[in-house]
Amino acid sequence: MSGVDDRMREYIRNYMMSKSPGMYVLLRRVIHKELGMDLTEALIKKPRRVLEVLKEFYRDDIEAMFVFRTLFLKPLALLAGNPEVEEELYRASMHGCSSLVKILRTYGVSIDPSVCRD
């Protein structure tokens, strides 16, 4: 299995579906095609690469960043119980999986650090 908790996967899916169902379906396919993994798994394991894929897909850094932050990092911040942590999650995600998982665990999100390979 992927190592990413099904509850986290479901939370992010539900969040994205509530905001933009079509976008969720589209981005799920794009991420799977490019990275060969589920959207949530990719977000946790390869956050920087997810942003790169979005930049390639949108061909617009600003739009890609907006989507990454509002549809990918915002639900993680909400899951952590603190919407203000979004910026911290962004900075951590640019350093890779281990940094992102460390921040999430600091805020009580149960995630096994062994999911990371960086």
PyRosetta script that sets phi, psi and omega in degrees:
from pyrosetta import init, pose_from_sequence

init()
pose = pose_from_sequence("MSGVDDRMREYIRNYMMSKSPGMYVLLRRVIHKELGMDLTEALIKKPRRVLEVLKEFYRDDIEAMFVFRTLFLKPLALLAGNPEVEEELYRASMHGCSSLVKILRTYGVSIDPSVCRD")
pose.set_psi(1, 170.3)
pose.set_omega(1, -172.2)
pose.set_phi(2, -73.7)
pose.set_psi(2, -23.6)
pose.set_omega(2, -176.3)
pose.set_phi(3, 90.0)
pose.set_psi(3, -9.2)
pose.set_omega(3, 178.0)
pose.set_phi(4, -93.9)
pose.set_psi(4, 126.2)
pose.set_omega(4, -176.9)
pose.set_phi(5, -55.5)
pose.set_psi(5, 133.6)
pose.set_omega(5, 179.1)
pose.set_phi(6, -62.3)
pose.set_psi(6, -31.5)
pose.set_omega(6, 177.3)
pose.set_phi(7, -64.8)
pose.set_psi(7, -39.4)
pose.set_omega(7, 177.6)
pose.set_phi(8, -66.5)
pose.set_psi(8, -43.7)
pose.set_omega(8, 178.7)
pose.set_phi(9, -58.5)
pose.set_psi(9, -45.5)
pose.set_omega(9, -179.2)
pose.set_phi(10, -67.6)
pose.set_psi(10, -39.3)
pose.set_omega(10, 179.3)
pose.set_phi(11, -62.1)
pose.set_psi(11, -47.2)
pose.set_omega(11, -179.3)
pose.set_phi(12, -66.3)
pose.set_psi(12, -42.3)
pose.set_omega(12, 177.2)
pose.set_phi(13, -59.6)
pose.set_psi(13, -48.2)
pose.set_omega(13, -179.6)
pose.set_phi(14, -62.9)
pose.set_psi(14, -40.4)
pose.set_omega(14, 178.8)
pose.set_phi(15, -61.8)
pose.set_psi(15, -51.0)
pose.set_omega(15, -178.1)
pose.set_phi(16, -64.2)
pose.set_psi(16, -39.3)
pose.set_omega(16, 178.8)
pose.set_phi(17, -65.1)
pose.set_psi(17, -33.8)
pose.set_omega(17, 179.9)
pose.set_phi(18, -72.9)
pose.set_psi(18, -26.6)
pose.set_omega(18, -179.0)
pose.set_phi(19, -90.7)
pose.set_psi(19, -42.9)
pose.set_omega(19, -175.8)
pose.set_phi(20, -160.9)
pose.set_psi(20, 84.4)
pose.set_omega(20, -176.1)
pose.set_phi(21, -57.2)
pose.set_psi(21, -41.8)
pose.set_omega(21, 179.8)
pose.set_phi(22, -64.3)
pose.set_psi(22, -38.4)
pose.set_omega(22, 179.3)
pose.set_phi(23, -65.2)
pose.set_psi(23, -40.6)
pose.set_omega(23, 178.8)
pose.set_phi(24, -59.6)
pose.set_psi(24, -49.5)
pose.set_omega(24, -178.4)
pose.set_phi(25, -60.3)
pose.set_psi(25, -46.2)
pose.set_omega(25, -179.1)
pose.set_phi(26, -63.2)
pose.set_psi(26, -50.6)
pose.set_omega(26, -176.9)
pose.set_phi(27, -67.9)
pose.set_psi(27, -33.7)
pose.set_omega(27, 176.3)
pose.set_phi(28, -59.4)
pose.set_psi(28, -43.0)
pose.set_omega(28, 179.8)
pose.set_phi(29, -68.7)
pose.set_psi(29, -43.3)
pose.set_omega(29, -179.9)
pose.set_phi(30, -61.5)
pose.set_psi(30, -48.1)
pose.set_omega(30, -179.0)
pose.set_phi(31, -63.4)
pose.set_psi(31, -42.9)
pose.set_omega(31, -179.8)
pose.set_phi(32, -63.9)
pose.set_psi(32, -42.4)
pose.set_omega(32, 179.9)
pose.set_phi(33, -63.4)
pose.set_psi(33, -44.2)
pose.set_omega(33, -175.4)
pose.set_phi(34, -80.3)
pose.set_psi(34, -35.6)
pose.set_omega(34, -173.7)
pose.set_phi(35, -113.9)
pose.set_psi(35, -7.9)
pose.set_omega(35, 176.9)
pose.set_phi(36, 68.2)
pose.set_psi(36, 25.5)
pose.set_omega(36, 178.9)
pose.set_phi(37, -148.0)
pose.set_psi(37, 163.4)
pose.set_omega(37, 177.0)
pose.set_phi(38, -57.9)
pose.set_psi(38, 149.7)
pose.set_omega(38, -177.1)
pose.set_phi(39, -54.8)
pose.set_psi(39, -49.9)
pose.set_omega(39, -178.3)
pose.set_phi(40, -66.9)
pose.set_psi(40, -41.7)
pose.set_omega(40, 177.7)
pose.set_phi(41, -59.0)
pose.set_psi(41, -45.2)
pose.set_omega(41, 178.6)
pose.set_phi(42, -63.3)
pose.set_psi(42, -41.9)
pose.set_omega(42, -179.9)
pose.set_phi(43, -59.2)
pose.set_psi(43, -41.3)
pose.set_omega(43, -179.6)
pose.set_phi(44, -78.8)
pose.set_psi(44, -47.7)
pose.set_omega(44, -173.8)
pose.set_phi(45, -78.5)
pose.set_psi(45, -32.2)
pose.set_omega(45, -175.8)
pose.set_phi(46, -138.8)
pose.set_psi(46, 58.3)
pose.set_omega(46, -174.1)
pose.set_phi(47, -60.0)
pose.set_psi(47, -41.2)
pose.set_omega(47, -179.5)
pose.set_phi(48, -65.4)
pose.set_psi(48, -39.3)
pose.set_omega(48, 178.9)
pose.set_phi(49, -66.9)
pose.set_psi(49, -35.3)
pose.set_omega(49, 176.3)
pose.set_phi(50, -59.7)
pose.set_psi(50, -45.0)
pose.set_omega(50, 178.6)
pose.set_phi(51, -62.5)
pose.set_psi(51, -40.6)
pose.set_omega(51, 177.8)
pose.set_phi(52, -62.0)
pose.set_psi(52, -41.6)
pose.set_omega(52, 178.0)
pose.set_phi(53, -62.1)
pose.set_psi(53, -42.5)
pose.set_omega(53, 178.4)
pose.set_phi(54, -62.8)
pose.set_psi(54, -40.0)
pose.set_omega(54, 178.4)
pose.set_phi(55, -63.9)
pose.set_psi(55, -40.6)
pose.set_omega(55, 177.3)
pose.set_phi(56, -66.0)
pose.set_psi(56, -42.0)
pose.set_omega(56, -177.4)
pose.set_phi(57, -66.7)
pose.set_psi(57, -48.2)
pose.set_omega(57, -176.9)
pose.set_phi(58, -82.7)
pose.set_psi(58, -22.4)
pose.set_omega(58, -175.6)
pose.set_phi(59, 55.4)
pose.set_psi(59, 33.9)
pose.set_omega(59, -178.9)
pose.set_phi(60, -156.0)
pose.set_psi(60, 110.9)
pose.set_omega(60, -176.7)
pose.set_phi(61, -61.3)
pose.set_psi(61, -38.1)
pose.set_omega(61, -177.6)
pose.set_phi(62, -67.3)
pose.set_psi(62, -45.9)
pose.set_omega(62, 179.1)
pose.set_phi(63, -64.5)
pose.set_psi(63, -43.0)
pose.set_omega(63, 178.8)
pose.set_phi(64, -60.9)
pose.set_psi(64, -43.0)
pose.set_omega(64, 179.3)
pose.set_phi(65, -64.4)
pose.set_psi(65, -40.8)
pose.set_omega(65, 178.9)
pose.set_phi(66, -60.7)
pose.set_psi(66, -47.5)
pose.set_omega(66, 179.5)
pose.set_phi(67, -63.6)
pose.set_psi(67, -45.0)
pose.set_omega(67, -179.3)
pose.set_phi(68, -58.4)
pose.set_psi(68, -45.4)
pose.set_omega(68, -177.0)
pose.set_phi(69, -75.5)
pose.set_psi(69, -44.5)
pose.set_omega(69, -173.5)
pose.set_phi(70, -82.0)
pose.set_psi(70, -32.4)
pose.set_omega(70, -178.5)
pose.set_phi(71, -103.2)
pose.set_psi(71, -15.9)
pose.set_omega(71, -178.5)
pose.set_phi(72, -111.2)
pose.set_psi(72, -51.4)
pose.set_omega(72, -176.5)
pose.set_phi(73, -82.8)
pose.set_psi(73, -33.6)
pose.set_omega(73, 180.0)
pose.set_phi(74, -56.4)
pose.set_psi(74, -47.7)
pose.set_omega(74, 178.6)
pose.set_phi(75, -64.4)
pose.set_psi(75, -30.3)
pose.set_omega(75, 175.5)
pose.set_phi(76, -66.2)
pose.set_psi(76, -40.5)
pose.set_omega(76, 178.1)
pose.set_phi(77, -63.9)
pose.set_psi(77, -42.1)
pose.set_omega(77, 178.5)
pose.set_phi(78, -66.3)
pose.set_psi(78, -39.3)
pose.set_omega(78, 176.3)
pose.set_phi(79, -61.9)
pose.set_psi(79, -35.0)
pose.set_omega(79, 177.7)
pose.set_phi(80, -75.9)
pose.set_psi(80, -6.3)
pose.set_omega(80, 177.9)
pose.set_phi(81, 80.9)
pose.set_psi(81, 15.1)
pose.set_omega(81, -176.9)
pose.set_phi(82, -151.2)
pose.set_psi(82, 97.2)
pose.set_omega(82, -179.5)
pose.set_phi(83, -59.7)
pose.set_psi(83, -21.6)
pose.set_omega(83, -179.3)
pose.set_phi(84, -72.6)
pose.set_psi(84, -12.3)
pose.set_omega(84, -176.6)
pose.set_phi(85, -82.9)
pose.set_psi(85, -0.6)
pose.set_omega(85, -177.6)
pose.set_phi(86, -55.6)
pose.set_psi(86, -44.4)
pose.set_omega(86, 179.7)
pose.set_phi(87, -63.2)
pose.set_psi(87, -41.8)
pose.set_omega(87, 178.4)
pose.set_phi(88, -63.8)
pose.set_psi(88, -39.6)
pose.set_omega(88, 177.0)
pose.set_phi(89, -65.1)
pose.set_psi(89, -38.6)
pose.set_omega(89, 177.9)
pose.set_phi(90, -61.4)
pose.set_psi(90, -51.3)
pose.set_omega(90, -179.7)
pose.set_phi(91, -58.5)
pose.set_psi(91, -43.3)
pose.set_omega(91, -180.0)
pose.set_phi(92, -64.9)
pose.set_psi(92, -39.6)
pose.set_omega(92, -177.6)
pose.set_phi(93, -64.4)
pose.set_psi(93, -27.5)
pose.set_omega(93, 178.7)
pose.set_phi(94, -73.7)
pose.set_psi(94, -12.7)
pose.set_omega(94, 176.6)
pose.set_phi(95, -98.9)
pose.set_psi(95, -7.0)
pose.set_omega(95, 175.8)
pose.set_phi(96, 112.7)
pose.set_psi(96, -176.8)
pose.set_omega(96, -174.3)
pose.set_phi(97, -58.5)
pose.set_psi(97, -50.1)
pose.set_omega(97, -175.8)
pose.set_phi(98, -58.1)
pose.set_psi(98, -43.3)
pose.set_omega(98, 179.2)
pose.set_phi(99, -65.4)
pose.set_psi(99, -41.6)
pose.set_omega(99, 179.9)
pose.set_phi(100, -65.0)
pose.set_psi(100, -46.4)
pose.set_omega(100, -180.0)
pose.set_phi(101, -62.9)
pose.set_psi(101, -39.2)
pose.set_omega(101, 179.6)
pose.set_phi(102, -60.1)
pose.set_psi(102, -45.2)
pose.set_omega(102, 179.3)
pose.set_phi(103, -64.3)
pose.set_psi(103, -46.2)
pose.set_omega(103, -179.6)
pose.set_phi(104, -59.6)
pose.set_psi(104, -42.5)
pose.set_omega(104, 179.3)
pose.set_phi(105, -65.7)
pose.set_psi(105, -34.9)
pose.set_omega(105, 176.9)
pose.set_phi(106, -57.9)
pose.set_psi(106, -34.5)
pose.set_omega(106, -179.1)
pose.set_phi(107, -94.6)
pose.set_psi(107, 14.3)
pose.set_omega(107, 173.1)
pose.set_phi(108, 86.7)
pose.set_psi(108, 8.6)
pose.set_omega(108, 177.1)
pose.set_phi(109, -78.8)
pose.set_psi(109, 123.8)
pose.set_omega(109, -178.0)
pose.set_phi(110, -79.3)
pose.set_psi(110, 107.2)
pose.set_omega(110, 177.7)
pose.set_phi(111, -147.0)
pose.set_psi(111, 132.2)
pose.set_omega(111, -176.9)
pose.set_phi(112, -75.3)
pose.set_psi(112, 120.6)
pose.set_omega(112, -179.5)
pose.set_phi(113, -63.6)
pose.set_psi(113, -14.9)
pose.set_omega(113, 179.6)
pose.set_phi(114, -71.3)
pose.set_psi(114, -5.7)
pose.set_omega(114, 176.4)
pose.set_phi(115, -68.6)
pose.set_psi(115, -20.9)
pose.set_omega(115, -176.1)
pose.set_phi(116, -86.0)
pose.set_psi(116, 144.6)
pose.set_omega(116, 176.0)
pose.set_phi(117, -124.7)
pose.set_psi(117, 15.3)
pose.set_omega(117, -179.7)
pose.set_phi(118, -102.4)
pose.dump_pdb("model.pdb")
